[in-house]
Amino acid sequence: MTATREATPAREAGFDEVHILWISEGMSCDGDTVSVTACDQPSIEDVVTGVVPGLPTVHLHNKVLSPTLGGEEFLAPFRAAAEGELTPFILVIEGSIPNEKINGEGYWTSFGNDPQTGEPLTLNWWLDRLAPRAWATVAVGTCAAYGGIHAMAGNPTGSMGLADYLGWDYRSTGGLPIVNIPGCPVQPENFMETLTWVLYHAAGAAPPPPLDDQLRPQWLFGRTVHEGCDRAGYYEQGDFAADYNSPKCQVKIGCWGPVVNCNVPKRGWMRGVGGCPNVGGICIACTMPGFPDKFMPFMDMPPGASLSSVLIKPYGAFTRRLRGITNRTVNKEPKWRHNRDVLTSGYDPRYRR
């Protein structure tokens, strides 16, 4: 049985201490965890060591980043939370959720074993017990948010995103919907900025983070790649790249930027540097709910790009020509700036009489 629940009355915020239970034992490559280690605004170390003012004390339980080596010692807080003995906690899920109802006689995932039977405990087992008790639930990366690569057509696991499993009307004990932070992998600052907001909310120092209808943070995913892209001006002028060595707009070589909600070109990847179109890569829409199926084949011109590029071509060429003329005109100093023995600036001394 999945953990779709009626909206739970919000538990009052104002916590001094919060546990983060991070599970990546779904259909995951741990790429989001690795990406998050690049954060510095704030860094994961700053959050865990209490350097960030106003945040509650944070106890992070992540198999890669936790100081606990593993085994039962690592699983102890997860088991306690599943029994209702550890509160409050934020549940972070990395990786898509397989459908264990169609696993035959096996299992798709495992995270620890049942102490009674020794049988593996699936991700779904943990979700059914942890999600109803979590103060907040966060899906990190596109796989956890919407299913991602593992949920593409033809997959044998029936994989899905966290909201597909728990229900899009799910509410945590803190009264929050699932917070989706997509990306393949997640942009590190996007994740830490959102997690920090949730932690401030848990401390009673901030309102809930505003989310769009796909449960993404509005302030991060409210604009398209195109709107923040350094190459967007070339599109307006109908000036398109023919190969990946060009600095011009890449729509004709497969970029989905004009229709994809993502802030990476504007934010960069690490410390403002990088981001797919910024370094010559096309946008393949990895932050979108329909990824990857609705955006394949990659590197082919997106549907609609042919028509839009044809329509923009005459306008862009004309505009580019006019701007070129203006550029040549204004790219020169005024003629009265000279070192001759006559004033030609138009100054009229009679004006001061």
Helices and strands as residue ranges (DSSP letters): E 17-23, H 31-36, H 44-48, E 57-61, H 71-82, E 89-94, G 100-102, H 123-130, E 136-140, H 142-146, G 148-151, H 162-166, E 179-181, H 188-202, H 218-221, G 226-228, H 232-236, G 251-253, G 257-259, H 264-267, G 276-279, G 293-295, H 305-330, G 349-352
